[in-house]
């Protein structure tokens, strides 16, 4: 299982613009057959700091996601409104 | 629901020291009645970069967690091995 945290830092004045784009991205990504979890959160202290917490079977599934029509169309539209570069961390679970 | 991402940056030489401390912290935290989710991950690119993804009903539940015997005993022991300060982000879900 591959866990992903992807963080975006959106300009405050663009939050209303990106929200519907995010919602479409979440809705369509959750329909992907290999998507295990794909949830979007916002920092309580920073309304432009959006955090995806994602779960995929493996890297190949994530790569398929990143090549989908909705991802390749929506992410550039969202990234146009960033105030700083986003970050992505790929993680493994620490066994109990 | 309150979602939390807590990140630690541990010195490479101390990873074997902190792992059992992390495991005890995860085990005991998951037994807390108000704990909805408490999972530990490690960055594929940085074996000292540990990431907790947590879920609590609300801030009060998180505060109770931070006052528990296991938290107050184990977290300082872990933090003694940090190479830089950890970060904590409290988040709300973005409604679909």
N, CA and C atoms of all chains as a GROMACS GRO file, in nm:
protein
  576
    1UNK      N    1   0.085  -0.118   0.000
    1UNK     CA    2   0.000   0.000   0.000
    1UNK      C    3   0.089   0.124   0.000
    2UNK      N    4   0.052   0.219  -0.082
    2UNK     CA    5   0.128   0.344  -0.092
    2UNK      C    6   0.041   0.458  -0.036
    3UNK      N    7   0.098   0.529   0.062
    3UNK     CA    8   0.026   0.643   0.118
    3UNK      C    9   0.090   0.770   0.066
    4UNK      N   10   0.008   0.867   0.031
    4UNK     CA   11   0.059   0.992  -0.028
    4UNK      C   12  -0.001   1.111   0.046
    5UNK      N   13   0.083   1.208   0.077
    5UNK     CA   14   0.035   1.337   0.124
    5UNK      C   15   0.081   1.441   0.022
    6UNK      N   16  -0.015   1.509  -0.038
    6UNK     CA   17   0.017   1.614  -0.136
    6UNK      C   18  -0.038   1.745  -0.081
    7UNK      N   19   0.047   1.845  -0.074
    7UNK     CA   20   0.008   1.972  -0.014
    7UNK      C   21   0.016   2.084  -0.116
    8UNK      N   22  -0.088   2.166  -0.117
    8UNK     CA   23  -0.090   2.285  -0.204
    8UNK      C   24  -0.099   2.410  -0.118
    9UNK      N   25  -0.042   2.519  -0.170
    9UNK     CA   26  -0.046   2.647  -0.099
    9UNK      C   27  -0.104   2.751  -0.195
   10UNK      N   28  -0.232   2.776  -0.183
   10UNK     CA   29  -0.309   2.857  -0.278
   10UNK      C   30  -0.316   3.002  -0.232
   11UNK      N   31  -0.309   3.092  -0.327
   11UNK     CA   32  -0.326   3.235  -0.294
   11UNK      C   33  -0.465   3.256  -0.233
   12UNK      N   34  -0.473   3.334  -0.126
   12UNK     CA   35  -0.603   3.352  -0.056
   12UNK      C   36  -0.715   3.396  -0.150
   13UNK      N   37  -0.679   3.486  -0.242
   13UNK     CA   38  -0.784   3.541  -0.330
   13UNK      C   39  -0.833   3.438  -0.434
   14UNK      N   40  -0.766   3.323  -0.444
   14UNK     CA   41  -0.803   3.224  -0.546
   14UNK      C   42  -0.874   3.102  -0.487
   15UNK      N   43  -0.898   3.103  -0.358
   15UNK     CA   44  -0.957   2.985  -0.294
   15UNK      C   45  -1.094   2.950  -0.355
   16UNK      N   46  -1.177   3.050  -0.379
   16UNK     CA   47  -1.310   3.022  -0.436
   16UNK      C   48  -1.300   2.969  -0.579
   17UNK      N   49  -1.192   3.004  -0.645
   17UNK     CA   50  -1.172   2.956  -0.783
   17UNK      C   51  -1.133   2.808  -0.782
   18UNK      N   52  -1.043   2.772  -0.691
   18UNK     CA   53  -0.990   2.635  -0.693
   18UNK      C   54  -1.084   2.533  -0.628
   19UNK      N   55  -1.172   2.575  -0.538
   19UNK     CA   56  -1.256   2.476  -0.467
   19UNK      C   57  -1.337   2.388  -0.562
   20UNK      N   58  -1.407   2.446  -0.661
   20UNK     CA   59  -1.480   2.355  -0.751
   20UNK      C   60  -1.387   2.265  -0.832
   21UNK      N   61  -1.268   2.314  -0.862
   21UNK     CA   62  -1.171   2.231  -0.935
   21UNK      C   63  -1.128   2.114  -0.847
   22UNK      N   64  -1.102   2.144  -0.721
   22UNK     CA   65  -1.066   2.038  -0.626
   22UNK      C   66  -1.180   1.936  -0.614
   23UNK      N   67  -1.302   1.986  -0.602
   23UNK     CA   68  -1.416   1.895  -0.583
   23UNK      C   69  -1.430   1.802  -0.702
   24UNK      N   70  -1.411   1.854  -0.823
   24UNK     CA   71  -1.420   1.767  -0.941
   24UNK      C   72  -1.306   1.664  -0.940
   25UNK      N   73  -1.187   1.711  -0.901
   25UNK     CA   74  -1.072   1.620  -0.896
   25UNK      C   75  -1.096   1.506  -0.797
   26UNK      N   76  -1.150   1.540  -0.680
   26UNK     CA   77  -1.178   1.438  -0.578
   26UNK      C   78  -1.285   1.342  -0.629
   27UNK      N   79  -1.393   1.397  -0.683
   27UNK     CA   80  -1.504   1.313  -0.728
   27UNK      C   81  -1.457   1.214  -0.835
   28UNK      N   82  -1.383   1.263  -0.934
   28UNK     CA   83  -1.342   1.176  -1.045
   28UNK      C   84  -1.231   1.080  -1.002
   29UNK      N   85  -1.143   1.123  -0.914
   29UNK     CA   86  -1.036   1.034  -0.868
   29UNK      C   87  -1.092   0.918  -0.788
   30UNK      N   88  -1.192   0.946  -0.708
   30UNK     CA   89  -1.252   0.838  -0.628
   30UNK      C   90  -1.320   0.733  -0.714
   31UNK      N   91  -1.349   0.770  -0.837
   31UNK     CA   92  -1.411   0.673  -0.928
   31UNK      C   93  -1.306   0.586  -0.998
   32UNK      N   94  -1.178   0.622  -0.984
   32UNK     CA   95  -1.074   0.541  -1.045
   32UNK      C   96  -1.071   0.404  -0.978
   33UNK      N   97  -1.066   0.296  -1.059
   33UNK     CA   98  -1.073   0.160  -1.000
   33UNK      C   99  -0.964   0.133  -0.896
   34UNK      N  100  -0.848   0.193  -0.913
   34UNK     CA  101  -0.736   0.160  -0.823
   34UNK      C  102  -0.722   0.258  -0.706
   35UNK      N  103  -0.812   0.351  -0.694
   35UNK     CA  104  -0.805   0.449  -0.586
   35UNK      C  105  -0.859   0.388  -0.455
   36UNK      N  106  -0.774   0.378  -0.354
   36UNK     CA  107  -0.817   0.322  -0.224
   36UNK      C  108  -0.873   0.430  -0.132
   37UNK      N  109  -0.812   0.549  -0.140
   37UNK     CA  110  -0.861   0.661  -0.059
   37UNK      C  111  -0.806   0.789  -0.122
   38UNK      N  112  -0.890   0.894  -0.118
   38UNK     CA  113  -0.847   1.021  -0.178
   38UNK      C  114  -0.931   1.130  -0.111
   39UNK      N  115  -0.871   1.192  -0.010
   39UNK     CA  116  -0.947   1.287   0.071
   39UNK      C  117  -0.874   1.421   0.078
   40UNK      N  118  -0.951   1.527   0.080
   40UNK     CA  119  -0.895   1.661   0.079
   40UNK      C  120  -0.928   1.732   0.209
   41UNK      N  121  -0.826   1.795   0.265
   41UNK     CA  122  -0.841   1.866   0.391
   41UNK      C  123  -0.784   2.007   0.377
   42UNK      N  124  -0.822   2.093   0.470
   42UNK     CA  125  -0.768   2.228   0.471
   42UNK      C  126  -0.718   2.261   0.611
   43UNK      N  127  -0.603   2.324   0.613
   43UNK     CA  128  -0.536   2.364   0.737
   43UNK      C  129  -0.623   2.464   0.813
   44UNK      N  130  -0.648   2.435   0.943
   44UNK     CA  131  -0.734   2.524   1.021
   44UNK      C  132  -0.672   2.663   1.035
   45UNK      N  133  -0.540   2.670   1.026
   45UNK     CA  134  -0.471   2.798   1.043
   45UNK      C  135  -0.440   2.868   0.911
   46UNK      N  136  -0.465   2.800   0.800
   46UNK     CA  137  -0.427   2.860   0.670
   46UNK      C  138  -0.523   2.810   0.563
   47UNK      N  139  -0.625   2.891   0.530
   47UNK     CA  140  -0.731   2.845   0.438
   47UNK      C  141  -0.684   2.820   0.295
   48UNK      N  142  -0.558   2.860   0.266
   48UNK     CA  143  -0.505   2.831   0.133
   48UNK      C  144  -0.417   2.708   0.132
   49UNK      N  145  -0.400   2.646   0.247
   49UNK     CA  146  -0.314   2.528   0.261
   49UNK      C  147  -0.401   2.402   0.255
   50UNK      N  148  -0.404   2.341   0.135
   50UNK     CA  149  -0.487   2.224   0.111
   50UNK      C  150  -0.399   2.098   0.115
   51UNK      N  151  -0.453   1.991   0.172
   51UNK     CA  152  -0.375   1.869   0.192
   51UNK      C  153  -0.456   1.749   0.143
   52UNK      N  154  -0.402   1.680   0.043
   52UNK     CA  155  -0.461   1.554  -0.001
   52UNK      C  156  -0.397   1.441   0.079
   53UNK      N  157  -0.479   1.351   0.128
   53UNK     CA  158  -0.429   1.227   0.187
   53UNK      C  159  -0.484   1.114   0.102
   54UNK      N  160  -0.391   1.043   0.038
   54UNK     CA  161  -0.428   0.947  -0.064
   54UNK      C  162  -0.375   0.809  -0.031
   55UNK      N  163  -0.442   0.709  -0.085
   55UNK     CA  164  -0.395   0.572  -0.067
   55UNK      C  165  -0.413   0.496  -0.197
   56UNK      N  166  -0.303   0.431  -0.241
   56UNK     CA  167  -0.301   0.358  -0.368
   56UNK      C  168  -0.240   0.220  -0.342
   57UNK      N  169  -0.272   0.122  -0.424
   57UNK     CA  170  -0.213  -0.010  -0.403
   57UNK      C  171  -0.060  -0.005  -0.417
   58UNK      N  172  -0.014   0.078  -0.515
   58UNK     CA  173   0.130   0.086  -0.543
   58UNK      C  174   0.160   0.209  -0.629
   59UNK      N  175   0.286   0.229  -0.662
   59UNK     CA  176   0.328   0.346  -0.740
   59UNK      C  177   0.266   0.344  -0.880
   60UNK      N  178   0.252   0.225  -0.937
   60UNK     CA  179   0.195   0.215  -1.072
   60UNK      C  180   0.053   0.274  -1.075
   61UNK      N  181  -0.023   0.248  -0.970
   61UNK     CA  182  -0.160   0.301  -0.963
   61UNK      C  183  -0.158   0.453  -0.953
   62UNK      N  184  -0.064   0.505  -0.876
   62UNK     CA  185  -0.051   0.650  -0.865
   62UNK      C  186  -0.013   0.712  -1.000
   63UNK      N  187   0.076   0.644  -1.070
   63UNK     CA  188   0.118   0.694  -1.203
   63UNK      C  189   0.000   0.696  -1.300
   64UNK      N  190  -0.084   0.594  -1.292
   64UNK     CA  191  -0.204   0.590  -1.378
   64UNK      C  192  -0.294   0.710  -1.345
   65UNK      N  193  -0.308   0.736  -1.214
   65UNK     CA  194  -0.389   0.851  -1.170
   65UNK      C  195  -0.336   0.980  -1.229
   66UNK      N  196  -0.203   0.996  -1.222
   66UNK     CA  197  -0.142   1.122  -1.268
   66UNK      C  198  -0.150   1.139  -1.420
   67UNK      N  199  -0.191   1.033  -1.491
   67UNK     CA  200  -0.204   1.041  -1.638
   67UNK      C  201  -0.350   1.050  -1.681
   68UNK      N  202  -0.443   1.051  -1.586
   68UNK     CA  203  -0.585   1.056  -1.621
   68UNK      C  204  -0.622   1.191  -1.682
   69UNK      N  205  -0.735   1.193  -1.752
   69UNK     CA  206  -0.781   1.317  -1.815
   69UNK      C  207  -0.810   1.422  -1.707
   70UNK      N  208  -0.878   1.379  -1.600
   70UNK     CA  209  -0.916   1.479  -1.499
   70UNK      C  210  -0.793   1.535  -1.429
   71UNK      N  211  -0.693   1.450  -1.402
   71UNK     CA  212  -0.573   1.501  -1.333
   71UNK      C  213  -0.496   1.598  -1.422
   72UNK      N  214  -0.471   1.557  -1.545
   72UNK     CA  215  -0.389   1.638  -1.636
   72UNK      C  216  -0.459   1.768  -1.676
   73UNK      N  217  -0.591   1.769  -1.669
   73UNK     CA  218  -0.665   1.892  -1.699
   73UNK      C  219  -0.674   1.983  -1.575
   74UNK      N  220  -0.711   1.926  -1.461
   74UNK     CA  221  -0.743   2.006  -1.342
   74UNK      C  222  -0.620   2.054  -1.265
   75UNK      N  223  -0.519   1.972  -1.252
   75UNK     CA  224  -0.405   2.010  -1.166
   75UNK      C  225  -0.333   2.135  -1.217
   76UNK      N  226  -0.309   2.147  -1.350
   76UNK     CA  227  -0.248   2.273  -1.396
   76UNK      C  228  -0.337   2.395  -1.368
   77UNK      N  229  -0.469   2.376  -1.379
   77UNK     CA  230  -0.560   2.489  -1.351
   77UNK      C  231  -0.550   2.530  -1.204
   78UNK      N  232  -0.536   2.432  -1.116
   78UNK     CA  233  -0.521   2.459  -0.972
   78UNK      C  234  -0.384   2.521  -0.944
   79UNK      N  235  -0.282   2.461  -1.002
   79UNK     CA  236  -0.144   2.506  -0.974
   79UNK      C  237  -0.120   2.650  -1.020
   80UNK      N  238  -0.203   2.697  -1.113
   80UNK     CA  239  -0.189   2.836  -1.161
   80UNK      C  240  -0.213   2.934  -1.048
   81UNK      N  241  -0.276   2.887  -0.940
   81UNK     CA  242  -0.313   2.976  -0.830
   81UNK      C  243  -0.230   2.952  -0.704
   82UNK      N  244  -0.119   2.883  -0.717
   82UNK     CA  245  -0.036   2.857  -0.599
   82UNK      C  246   0.045   2.980  -0.560
   83UNK      N  247   0.064   3.002  -0.433
   83UNK     CA  248   0.150   3.111  -0.385
   83UNK      C  249   0.291   3.059  -0.362
   84UNK      N  250   0.306   2.924  -0.354
   84UNK     CA  251   0.437   2.860  -0.345
   84UNK      C  252   0.420   2.719  -0.395
   85UNK      N  253   0.531   2.654  -0.429
   85UNK     CA  254   0.524   2.518  -0.481
   85UNK      C  255   0.458   2.422  -0.382
   86UNK      N  256   0.384   2.330  -0.437
   86UNK     CA  257   0.327   2.226  -0.352
   86UNK      C  258   0.432   2.123  -0.318
   87UNK      N  259   0.396   2.028  -0.229
   87UNK     CA  260   0.488   1.920  -0.192
   87UNK      C  261   0.413   1.787  -0.201
   88UNK      N  262   0.488   1.682  -0.230
   88UNK     CA  263   0.430   1.548  -0.234
   88UNK      C  264   0.525   1.454  -0.160
   89UNK      N  265   0.470   1.374  -0.069
   89UNK     CA  266   0.550   1.275   0.004
   89UNK      C  267   0.486   1.138  -0.016
   90UNK      N  268   0.565   1.044  -0.065
   90UNK     CA  269   0.521   0.906  -0.081
   90UNK      C  270   0.571   0.828   0.040
   91UNK      N  271   0.481   0.753   0.102
   91UNK     CA  272   0.514   0.693   0.230
   91UNK      C  273   0.474   0.546   0.236
   92UNK      N  274   0.545   0.474   0.320
   92UNK     CA  275   0.507   0.337   0.354
   92UNK      C  276   0.457   0.336   0.499
   93UNK      N  277   0.369   0.245   0.526
   93UNK     CA  278   0.323   0.229   0.664
   93UNK      C  279   0.436   0.173   0.749
   94UNK      N  280   0.446   0.219   0.874
   94UNK     CA  281   0.541   0.160   0.968
   94UNK      C  282   0.470   0.042   1.034
   95UNK      N  283   0.518  -0.080   1.015
   95UNK     CA  284   0.446  -0.195   1.070
   95UNK      C  285   0.433  -0.186   1.222
   96UNK      N  286   0.317  -0.228   1.273
   96UNK     CA  287   0.292  -0.220   1.418
   96UNK      C  288   0.386  -0.315   1.494
   97UNK      N  289  -1.511   1.624   1.288
   97UNK     CA  290  -1.392   1.538   1.282
   97UNK      C  291  -1.270   1.625   1.261
   98UNK      N  292  -1.169   1.596   1.338
   98UNK     CA  293  -1.042   1.668   1.329
   98UNK      C  294  -0.936   1.574   1.271
   99UNK      N  295  -0.872   1.618   1.163
   99UNK     CA  296  -0.764   1.540   1.102
   99UNK      C  297  -0.632   1.607   1.136
  100UNK      N  298  -0.535   1.526   1.171
  100UNK     CA  299  -0.404   1.579   1.212
  100UNK      C  300  -0.292   1.510   1.134
  101UNK      N  301  -0.198   1.590   1.087
  101UNK     CA  302  -0.074   1.535   1.033
  101UNK      C  303   0.039   1.588   1.119
  102UNK      N  304   0.111   1.496   1.182
  102UNK     CA  305   0.225   1.533   1.265
  102UNK      C  306   0.350   1.471   1.205
  103UNK      N  307   0.452   1.553   1.181
  103UNK     CA  308   0.572   1.506   1.114
  103UNK      C  309   0.694   1.521   1.204
  104UNK      N  310   0.774   1.416   1.208
  104UNK     CA  311   0.900   1.418   1.283
  104UNK      C  312   1.016   1.398   1.187
  105UNK      N  313   1.129   1.458   1.224
  105UNK     CA  314   1.250   1.444   1.141
  105UNK      C  315   1.360   1.393   1.232
  106UNK      N  316   1.382   1.262   1.229
  106UNK     CA  317   1.470   1.194   1.324
  106UNK      C  318   1.610   1.180   1.265
  107UNK      N  319   1.709   1.194   1.351
  107UNK     CA  320   1.848   1.171   1.307
  107UNK      C  321   1.861   1.026   1.257
  108UNK      N  322   1.929   1.006   1.145
  108UNK     CA  323   1.938   0.871   1.087
  108UNK      C  324   1.990   0.767   1.186
  109UNK      N  325   2.089   0.808   1.266
  109UNK     CA  326   2.149   0.711   1.358
  109UNK      C  327   2.056   0.673   1.474
  110UNK      N  328   1.944   0.744   1.489
  110UNK     CA  329   1.855   0.719   1.603
  110UNK      C  330   1.727   0.646   1.562
  111UNK      N  331   1.716   0.610   1.435
  111UNK     CA  332   1.591   0.547   1.388
  111UNK      C  333   1.561   0.418   1.465
  112UNK      N  334   1.662   0.336   1.487
  112UNK     CA  335   1.637   0.210   1.560
  112UNK      C  336   1.598   0.235   1.705
  113UNK      N  337   1.641   0.348   1.758
  113UNK     CA  338   1.606   0.381   1.898
  113UNK      C  339   1.459   0.424   1.906
  114UNK      N  340   1.416   0.504   1.810
  114UNK     CA  341   1.281   0.560   1.820
  114UNK      C  342   1.172   0.463   1.774
  115UNK      N  343   1.203   0.367   1.687
  115UNK     CA  344   1.098   0.279   1.635
  115UNK      C  345   1.017   0.209   1.745
  116UNK      N  346   1.084   0.147   1.844
  116UNK     CA  347   1.000   0.084   1.949
  116UNK      C  348   0.919   0.186   2.029
  117UNK      N  349   0.973   0.306   2.043
  117UNK     CA  350   0.899   0.412   2.116
  117UNK      C  351   0.776   0.450   2.036
  118UNK      N  352   0.793   0.463   1.903
  118UNK     CA  353   0.678   0.492   1.814
  118UNK      C  354   0.574   0.380   1.822
  119UNK      N  355   0.623   0.256   1.819
  119UNK     CA  356   0.528   0.144   1.819
  119UNK      C  357   0.445   0.143   1.947
  120UNK      N  358   0.509   0.171   2.059
  120UNK     CA  359   0.434   0.175   2.185
  120UNK      C  360   0.333   0.290   2.183
  121UNK      N  361   0.377   0.404   2.128
  121UNK     CA  362   0.288   0.521   2.122
  121UNK      C  363   0.165   0.489   2.035
  122UNK      N  364   0.186   0.424   1.922
  122UNK     CA  365   0.076   0.389   1.833
  122UNK      C  366  -0.017   0.289   1.901
  123UNK      N  367   0.042   0.186   1.960
  123UNK     CA  368  -0.039   0.081   2.024
  123UNK      C  369  -0.128   0.141   2.133
  124UNK      N  370  -0.069   0.221   2.220
  124UNK     CA  371  -0.145   0.274   2.335
  124UNK      C  372  -0.243   0.382   2.290
  125UNK      N  373  -0.205   0.461   2.192
  125UNK     CA  374  -0.297   0.566   2.144
  125UNK      C  375  -0.421   0.504   2.081
  126UNK      N  376  -0.403   0.397   2.007
  126UNK     CA  377  -0.518   0.333   1.943
  126UNK      C  378  -0.614   0.275   2.045
  127UNK      N  379  -0.568   0.257   2.167
  127UNK     CA  380  -0.657   0.206   2.272
  127UNK      C  381  -0.736   0.319   2.340
  128UNK      N  382  -0.700   0.444   2.310
  128UNK     CA  383  -0.774   0.556   2.369
  128UNK      C  384  -0.916   0.555   2.314
  129UNK      N  385  -1.015   0.570   2.404
  129UNK     CA  386  -1.156   0.560   2.359
  129UNK      C  387  -1.191   0.659   2.248
  130UNK      N  388  -1.129   0.777   2.247
  130UNK     CA  389  -1.169   0.880   2.150
  130UNK      C  390  -1.082   0.880   2.024
  131UNK      N  391  -0.991   0.787   2.014
  131UNK     CA  392  -0.904   0.783   1.896
  131UNK      C  393  -0.977   0.719   1.778
  132UNK      N  394  -0.996   0.793   1.669
  132UNK     CA  395  -1.065   0.740   1.551
  132UNK      C  396  -0.965   0.673   1.456
  133UNK      N  397  -0.847   0.732   1.446
  133UNK     CA  398  -0.742   0.674   1.361
  133UNK      C  399  -0.608   0.731   1.405
  134UNK      N  400  -0.507   0.645   1.401
  134UNK     CA  401  -0.373   0.690   1.444
  134UNK      C  402  -0.273   0.598   1.376
  135UNK      N  403  -0.218   0.648   1.262
  135UNK     CA  404  -0.132   0.562   1.181
  135UNK      C  405   0.000   0.631   1.155
  136UNK      N  406   0.105   0.552   1.152
  136UNK     CA  407   0.240   0.605   1.134
  136UNK      C  408   0.298   0.559   1.003
  137UNK      N  409   0.357   0.654   0.931
  137UNK     CA  410   0.416   0.626   0.800
  137UNK      C  411   0.558   0.680   0.796
  138UNK      N  412   0.636   0.632   0.700
  138UNK     CA  413   0.771   0.683   0.682
  138UNK      C  414   0.791   0.720   0.536
  139UNK      N  415   0.853   0.831   0.516
  139UNK     CA  416   0.883   0.886   0.384
  139UNK      C  417   0.974   0.790   0.307
  140UNK      N  418   0.934   0.754   0.184
  140UNK     CA  419   1.013   0.659   0.107
  140UNK      C  420   1.152   0.717   0.074
  141UNK      N  421   1.160   0.850   0.070
  141UNK     CA  422   1.287   0.914   0.035
  141UNK      C  423   1.369   0.955   0.157
  142UNK      N  424   1.313   0.942   0.276
  142UNK     CA  425   1.384   0.990   0.396
  142UNK      C  426   1.344   0.904   0.515
  143UNK      N  427   1.424   0.804   0.548
  143UNK     CA  428   1.387   0.708   0.653
  143UNK      C  429   1.376   0.769   0.794
  144UNK      N  430   1.419   0.896   0.806
  144UNK     CA  431   1.404   0.961   0.936
  144UNK      C  432   1.283   1.052   0.941
  145UNK      N  433   1.211   1.062   0.831
  145UNK     CA  434   1.094   1.148   0.822
  145UNK      C  435   0.968   1.064   0.848
  146UNK      N  436   0.918   1.074   0.972
  146UNK     CA  437   0.802   0.996   1.014
  146UNK      C  438   0.678   1.085   1.014
  147UNK      N  439   0.567   1.030   0.971
  147UNK     CA  440   0.444   1.107   0.956
  147UNK      C  441   0.328   1.034   1.022
  148UNK      N  442   0.270   1.098   1.122
  148UNK     CA  443   0.147   1.046   1.183
  148UNK      C  444   0.028   1.106   1.108
  149UNK      N  445  -0.068   1.021   1.074
  149UNK     CA  446  -0.196   1.068   1.023
  149UNK      C  447  -0.300   1.024   1.125
  150UNK      N  448  -0.365   1.124   1.183
  150UNK     CA  449  -0.451   1.098   1.298
  150UNK      C  450  -0.592   1.152   1.272
  151UNK      N  451  -0.686   1.091   1.342
  151UNK     CA  452  -0.824   1.140   1.332
  151UNK      C  453  -0.886   1.136   1.470
  152UNK      N  454  -0.947   1.252   1.511
  152UNK     CA  455  -1.007   1.266   1.642
  152UNK      C  456  -1.146   1.328   1.623
  153UNK      N  457  -1.236   1.304   1.716
  153UNK     CA  458  -1.369   1.365   1.702
  153UNK      C  459  -1.361   1.518   1.701
  154UNK      N  460  -1.269   1.571   1.787
  154UNK     CA  461  -1.256   1.716   1.800
  154UNK      C  462  -1.126   1.753   1.872
  155UNK      N  463  -1.102   1.881   1.891
  155UNK     CA  464  -0.977   1.926   1.953
  155UNK      C  465  -0.966   1.877   2.097
  156UNK      N  466  -1.080   1.871   2.165
  156UNK     CA  467  -1.077   1.827   2.306
  156UNK      C  468  -1.021   1.685   2.317
  157UNK      N  469  -1.058   1.600   2.222
  157UNK     CA  470  -1.008   1.462   2.225
  157UNK      C  471  -0.857   1.460   2.200
  158UNK      N  472  -0.812   1.545   2.110
  158UNK     CA  473  -0.667   1.554   2.085
  158UNK      C  474  -0.594   1.603   2.209
  159UNK      N  475  -0.652   1.701   2.276
  159UNK     CA  476  -0.589   1.753   2.399
  159UNK      C  477  -0.579   1.644   2.506
  160UNK      N  478  -0.684   1.561   2.517
  160UNK     CA  479  -0.680   1.450   2.613
  160UNK      C  480  -0.565   1.355   2.577
  161UNK      N  481  -0.553   1.328   2.447
  161UNK     CA  482  -0.444   1.241   2.400
  161UNK      C  483  -0.307   1.296   2.441
  162UNK      N  484  -0.291   1.428   2.421
  162UNK     CA  485  -0.161   1.491   2.449
  162UNK      C  486  -0.130   1.495   2.598
  163UNK      N  487  -0.229   1.465   2.682
  163UNK     CA  488  -0.208   1.465   2.827
  163UNK      C  489  -0.196   1.323   2.883
  164UNK      N  490  -0.206   1.223   2.798
  164UNK     CA  491  -0.200   1.084   2.847
  164UNK      C  492  -0.059   1.050   2.897
  165UNK      N  493  -0.054   0.946   2.978
  165UNK     CA  494   0.076   0.902   3.033
  165UNK      C  495   0.168   0.861   2.918
  166UNK      N  496   0.115   0.786   2.824
  166UNK     CA  497   0.204   0.736   2.718
  166UNK      C  498   0.256   0.849   2.630
  167UNK      N  499   0.171   0.947   2.602
  167UNK     CA  500   0.215   1.059   2.518
  167UNK      C  501   0.322   1.142   2.590
  168UNK      N  502   0.292   1.179   2.714
  168UNK     CA  503   0.383   1.268   2.789
  168UNK      C  504   0.515   1.199   2.824
  169UNK      N  505   0.513   1.066   2.827
  169UNK     CA  506   0.638   0.992   2.854
  169UNK      C  507   0.717   0.970   2.724
  170UNK      N  508   0.648   0.925   2.619
  170UNK     CA  509   0.716   0.880   2.497
  170UNK      C  510   0.759   0.994   2.404
  171UNK      N  511   0.677   1.096   2.391
  171UNK     CA  512   0.708   1.200   2.292
  171UNK      C  513   0.839   1.273   2.324
  172UNK      N  514   0.863   1.310   2.451
  172UNK     CA  515   0.994   1.372   2.480
  172UNK      C  516   1.112   1.278   2.449
  173UNK      N  517   1.093   1.148   2.473
  173UNK     CA  518   1.201   1.052   2.444
  173UNK      C  519   1.230   1.047   2.294
  174UNK      N  520   1.123   1.056   2.214
  174UNK     CA  521   1.138   1.056   2.067
  174UNK      C  522   1.199   1.189   2.022
  175UNK      N  523   1.145   1.298   2.075
  175UNK     CA  524   1.190   1.431   2.030
  175UNK      C  525   1.337   1.455   2.061
  176UNK      N  526   1.391   1.382   2.156
  176UNK     CA  527   1.533   1.396   2.190
  176UNK      C  528   1.622   1.359   2.071
  177UNK      N  529   1.565   1.288   1.975
  177UNK     CA  530   1.642   1.238   1.861
  177UNK      C  531   1.607   1.309   1.730
  178UNK      N  532   1.541   1.424   1.739
  178UNK     CA  533   1.506   1.496   1.618
  178UNK      C  534   1.625   1.571   1.560
  179UNK      N  535   1.635   1.577   1.430
  179UNK     CA  536   1.740   1.655   1.364
  179UNK      C  537   1.690   1.795   1.331
  180UNK      N  538   1.555   1.812   1.335
  180UNK     CA  539   1.491   1.944   1.320
  180UNK      C  540   1.356   1.934   1.384
  181UNK      N  541   1.294   2.049   1.412
  181UNK     CA  542   1.164   2.050   1.478
  181UNK      C  543   1.059   1.978   1.395
  182UNK      N  544   0.971   1.911   1.462
  182UNK     CA  545   0.859   1.847   1.395
  182UNK      C  546   0.754   1.951   1.360
  183UNK      N  547   0.652   1.910   1.284
  183UNK     CA  548   0.541   2.001   1.250
  183UNK      C  549   0.410   1.930   1.278
  184UNK      N  550   0.308   2.010   1.309
  184UNK     CA  551   0.174   1.955   1.331
  184UNK      C  552   0.075   2.046   1.258
  185UNK      N  553  -0.012   1.984   1.180
  185UNK     CA  554  -0.117   2.060   1.109
  185UNK      C  555  -0.252   2.001   1.148
  186UNK      N  556  -0.340   2.085   1.197
  186UNK     CA  557  -0.477   2.046   1.231
  186UNK      C  558  -0.565   2.086   1.112
  187UNK      N  559  -0.647   1.992   1.066
  187UNK     CA  560  -0.719   2.016   0.942
  187UNK      C  561  -0.866   1.977   0.954
  188UNK      N  562  -0.945   2.044   0.868
  188UNK     CA  563  -1.085   2.006   0.852
  188UNK      C  564  -1.100   1.942   0.714
  189UNK      N  565  -1.195   1.854   0.702
  189UNK     CA  566  -1.225   1.795   0.572
  189UNK      C  567  -1.287   1.902   0.482
  190UNK      N  568  -1.253   1.900   0.353
  190UNK     CA  569  -1.320   1.987   0.256
  190UNK      C  570  -1.443   1.911   0.208
  191UNK      N  571  -1.563   1.964   0.233
  191UNK     CA  572  -1.683   1.890   0.196
  191UNK      C  573  -1.690   1.862   0.046
  192UNK      N  574  -1.735   1.744   0.012
  192UNK     CA  575  -1.741   1.703  -0.130
  192UNK      C  576  -1.838   1.793  -0.208
   0.00000   0.00000   0.00000
